[in-house]
């Protein structure tokens, strides 16, 4: 069963048939933010966008350091991670093709309190921070969309914080798998139990136990270096209310494809 939301390819350039907005290399662009702005605004920024292969564990920006680029993902998944002085980490948000990495830039800030790192490799485009700030002065629709996305991301961070504190690991694992599948559009998620433990702020044995419970009910299949989602509807039922709350935020502030011009 396919996720209901975040179908970038299906929402690209509504009303224009199969013609999708393309990047400077001529490839279809599926990032929802860049596809939501009018053609005249996209043309202002198009030549500033640099095509990238975003490899596994590539750090997009480090906690406390100056943000050099904003990234718009086409494929893959980035995590926003808080690091503690004793070396532990916990994920506070995820970003896929629906968003942008480097949101502090949208509100005039040049540093962020978290690490942004690619957890599932993919592709995307990036723009230098100073160029983005210059272009936004001439791009009111982009500025509006980014401000709305900053709000949605803040709501996601708050909900995940509550989830990590209040809900059981099995519910949290189900919520994370659903959020991940919404962004990568595949039943196969290339993640290990060790990785999931780091993202959920818990121990690997707890994650393995929770994943084993979901596998025994036939909802997922645990593979070597991956998790396969077998029955998405049942996985939604196994997740806590936080997944549905986050989906509600996404629907309420959903970006729309730019109208035909």
C-alpha positions as a printed Julia matrix, in Angstrom:
261×3 Matrix{Float64}:
  0.0     0.0     0.0
  1.42    3.38   -0.97
  1.66    6.29    1.48
 -1.15    8.79    1.13
  0.92   11.94    1.38
  4.14   13.46    0.11
  3.67   12.13   -3.42
  5.97   14.65   -5.04
  5.97   13.07   -8.48
  2.18   13.02   -8.61
  1.84   16.62   -7.5
  4.51   18.15   -9.73
  3.14   20.81  -12.03
 -0.54   20.0   -11.67
 -2.52   20.93  -14.72
  0.44   20.5   -17.07
  0.06   16.84  -17.94
  3.29   14.86  -17.66
  5.53   17.92  -18.06
  7.58   18.3   -14.9
  9.78   21.18  -13.88
 13.39   20.29  -14.63
 16.72   21.1   -13.03
 19.71   22.62  -14.81
 20.74   19.14  -15.98
 17.38   18.53  -17.63
 16.2    15.94  -15.11
 12.72   16.1   -13.54
 12.73   17.99  -10.26
 10.53   16.4    -7.59
 11.32   18.58   -4.59
  7.95   19.88   -3.48
  9.12   23.3    -2.32
 10.82   24.13   -5.61
  7.81   22.82   -7.52
  5.44   24.99   -5.5
  6.81   28.36   -6.62
  5.78   30.15   -9.84
  7.83   29.77  -13.01
  9.18   33.33  -12.86
 10.55   32.74   -9.35
 12.01   29.36  -10.25
 13.85   30.9   -13.21
 15.46   33.41  -10.83
 16.98   30.6    -8.8
 17.43   27.83  -11.37
 20.97   28.69  -12.48
 22.1    28.9    -8.83
 21.12   25.3    -8.09
 23.96   22.77   -8.05
 23.13   19.12   -8.78
 24.37   16.63   -6.2
 24.6    12.96   -5.36
 23.91   12.85   -1.64
 25.8     9.88   -0.23
 25.12    7.87    2.91
 26.24    9.7     6.08
 27.1    12.9     4.18
 26.94   15.75    6.71
 25.02   18.65    5.16
 25.72   20.98    8.04
 27.17   20.56   11.51
 25.66   21.7    14.8
 26.74   25.22   15.73
 28.71   25.84   12.54
 27.87   28.29    9.81
 25.34   26.98    7.29
 27.01   27.23    3.89
 24.24   25.77    1.71
 20.53   25.07    1.62
 19.65   21.64    0.23
 16.47   20.64   -1.63
 16.23   16.85   -1.79
 14.78   14.97   -4.75
 15.43   11.51   -3.32
 16.75   10.1    -0.08
 16.32   11.07    3.54
 18.17   13.47    5.83
 18.0    13.45    9.63
 18.26   16.41   11.96
 20.14   15.1    14.98
 20.94   16.55   18.39
 24.3    15.46   19.81
 25.19   15.38   23.49
 28.6    15.89   25.08
 28.87   12.18   25.94
 28.57   11.2    22.29
 24.93   10.14   22.28
 22.48   11.37   19.67
 18.76   11.47   18.95
 16.86   12.39   15.84
 14.49   15.35   16.13
 13.17   15.56   12.55
 13.54   14.07    9.08
 13.6    15.75    5.69
 12.86   14.28    2.28
 11.64   15.67   -1.0
  8.92   17.63    0.78
 11.34   20.07    2.37
 14.65   21.84    2.69
 17.72   21.25    4.82
 19.02   24.53    6.21
 15.75   26.06    7.43
 17.43   28.62    9.75
 18.37   30.48    6.57
 14.69   31.06    5.83
 14.39   33.26    8.93
 17.73   35.04    8.63
 19.81   32.77   10.86
 23.14   31.29    9.76
 23.69   28.55   12.34
 21.6    25.69   13.65
 21.67   23.7    16.9
 21.65   20.29   15.21
 23.56   18.16   12.72
 21.96   17.48    9.34
 23.09   14.16    7.89
 21.99   11.94    5.0
 20.66    8.67    6.36
 19.32    7.25    3.09
 21.35    8.29    0.03
 19.71   10.15   -2.81
 19.95   13.18   -5.03
 19.17   16.85   -4.75
 20.24   20.4    -5.46
 21.89   22.95   -3.26
 22.3    26.73   -3.29
 24.79   28.87   -1.41
 23.3    30.46    1.69
 24.1    34.03    0.64
 22.55   33.5    -2.8
 19.36   32.1    -1.3
 19.03   35.11    0.96
 19.57   37.48   -1.96
 17.05   35.68   -4.17
 14.37   35.53   -1.49
 14.14   39.33   -1.58
 12.72   38.92   -5.11
 10.78   35.71   -4.47
  7.79   36.33   -2.18
  6.2    32.94   -2.88
  9.38   31.05   -2.0
  9.73   33.11    1.17
  6.14   32.31    2.13
  6.53   28.57    1.44
  9.77   28.39    3.42
  8.22   30.23    6.37
  5.36   27.74    6.37
  7.8    24.84    6.15
  9.76   26.2     9.12
  6.51   26.16   11.1
  5.69   22.59   10.04
  9.2    21.43   10.91
  8.93   23.06   14.34
  5.65   21.23   14.96
  7.28   17.97   13.85
 10.18   18.51   16.26
  7.8    19.21   19.15
  5.66   16.14   18.39
  8.69   13.84   18.12
 10.02   15.17   21.43
  6.71   14.27   23.08
  6.69   10.9    21.33
 10.17    9.97   22.52
  9.2    10.82   26.1
  5.7     9.38   26.33
  5.31    6.4    24.0
  6.55    2.85   23.88
  9.42    1.87   21.6
  7.21   -0.3    19.36
  4.88    2.64   18.71
  7.8     4.99   18.1
  9.44    2.52   15.71
  6.2     2.17   13.74
  5.87    5.97   13.56
  9.44    6.36   12.28
  9.07    3.66    9.62
  5.89    5.3     8.34
  7.48    8.75    8.19
 10.46    7.29    6.36
  8.33    5.44    3.8
  6.3     8.59    3.13
  9.51   10.23    1.92
 11.32    7.44    0.08
  8.34    5.7    -1.59
  9.58    2.16   -1.13
  8.59   -0.83    0.95
 12.31   -1.5     1.48
 13.99    0.87    3.93
 17.81    0.49    4.07
 18.2     0.92    7.83
 19.81   -1.23   10.52
 18.62   -1.78   14.08
 21.74    0.03   15.31
 20.81    3.05   13.23
 17.2     2.96   14.4
 18.35    2.83   18.02
 20.44    5.98   17.5
 17.59    7.82   15.79
 15.04    6.84   18.43
 17.34    7.56   21.36
 17.25    4.07   22.81
 19.32    0.88   22.92
 19.67   -1.6    20.09
 18.19   -4.49   22.12
 14.99   -2.47   22.62
 14.72   -1.76   18.89
 15.4    -5.4    17.98
 12.71   -6.53   20.41
 10.18   -4.05   19.0
 11.08   -4.94   15.41
 10.73   -8.62   16.26
  7.23   -8.03   17.62
  6.2    -6.22   14.43
  7.68   -9.03   12.34
  5.86  -11.74   14.27
  2.54  -10.07   13.48
  3.44   -9.96    9.79
  3.61   -6.16    9.57
  7.29   -5.87    8.67
 10.14   -8.15    7.67
 13.58   -7.67    9.18
 16.26   -8.17    6.55
 20.03   -7.83    6.67
 20.64   -4.08    6.68
 17.02   -3.24    5.85
 13.41   -3.34    6.96
 10.59   -4.25    4.57
  7.09   -2.92    5.23
  4.58   -5.64    4.38
  1.27   -4.28    5.7
  1.23   -0.52    5.92
 -2.32   -0.15    7.23
 -1.52   -2.4    10.18
  1.71   -0.47   10.74
 -0.34    2.72   10.99
 -2.5     1.04   13.61
  0.61    0.01   15.55
  1.98    3.56   15.56
  1.12    6.06   18.26
 -1.06    9.13   17.71
  2.05   11.18   16.9
  2.24    9.89   13.34
 -1.29   11.02   12.61
 -0.65   14.36   14.32
  2.38   14.96   12.12
  0.37   13.98    9.04
 -2.26   16.51   10.07
  0.41   19.23   10.23
  1.59   18.25    6.75
 -1.92   18.38    5.29
 -2.79   21.66    6.98
  0.29   23.48    5.69
  0.8    21.41    2.52
  2.62   23.19   -0.3
  0.87   23.19   -3.65
  2.31   22.9    -7.11
  2.74   26.17   -8.95
 -0.17   27.05  -11.25
  0.32   26.85  -14.99
  1.55   30.08  -16.52
